[in-house]
């Protein structure tokens, strides 16, 4: 496997492999921001935490994209960005390579059965029965039109929601349509219960069929049914908030 394939595998796997819905042991957002903007000054424990926490990993990647966009858009800091970019890129590559190594070790341990001591009369261990590995989740496409929402900036109070979107409790490939005027680029997506983040991911907005669209995979099968909020944040401090209702399996058939 090439280095590029290794990096792609690690980033894709670790963005969903460790959901950590309780956010156990997560560093503050300021520590992730420091990791994205000044990796040499960041605490090493933050890097170690990112190897086992998908929400923090996705937040770090969104912050890193935000830092890059802010630095690249500033003409006054163009020279400083040119000098700092190799260091930041090297830190990011080293971090993802660490993730990839840890991931391959974990996958190898899961795929290789632990050796079992055979009795004296048994020369070789009997093969394990086929079909013992759990099947991979199948992601169903789910389109959510958020083009009617009003963007919220900074401390602006969100308007009262008009509708609550109903979402099935299963693995989904979310297709989110953003409001008119939304910009292309990296966005942070999260599912929240009040101030608690239950799921998070980062995705690139692209213009598809004249609509600004985000795509992200979300396995919601382990979350309890109930009322939540789907929040989308842009690198420019603008975010959208859509109330959603997660339906259980019985409710989905009603």
Secondary structure as UniProt FT lines:
FT   HELIX           3..14
FT   TURN            15..16
FT   TURN            21..22
FT   TURN            24..25
FT   HELIX           29..37
FT   HELIX           39..41
FT   HELIX           44..50
FT   TURN            51..52
FT   HELIX           54..72
FT   TURN            76..77
FT   HELIX           78..111
FT   TURN            120..121
FT   TURN            130..131
FT   STRAND          140..145
FT   TURN            147..148
FT   STRAND          152..153
FT   TURN            154..155
FT   STRAND          165..168
FT   STRAND          171..177
FT   TURN            180..181
FT   STRAND          185..193
FT   TURN            194..195
FT   STRAND          196..208
FT   TURN            209..210
FT   STRAND          211..219
FT   TURN            221..222
FT   STRAND          226..234
FT   TURN            235..236
FT   STRAND          238..247
FT   HELIX           249..252
//
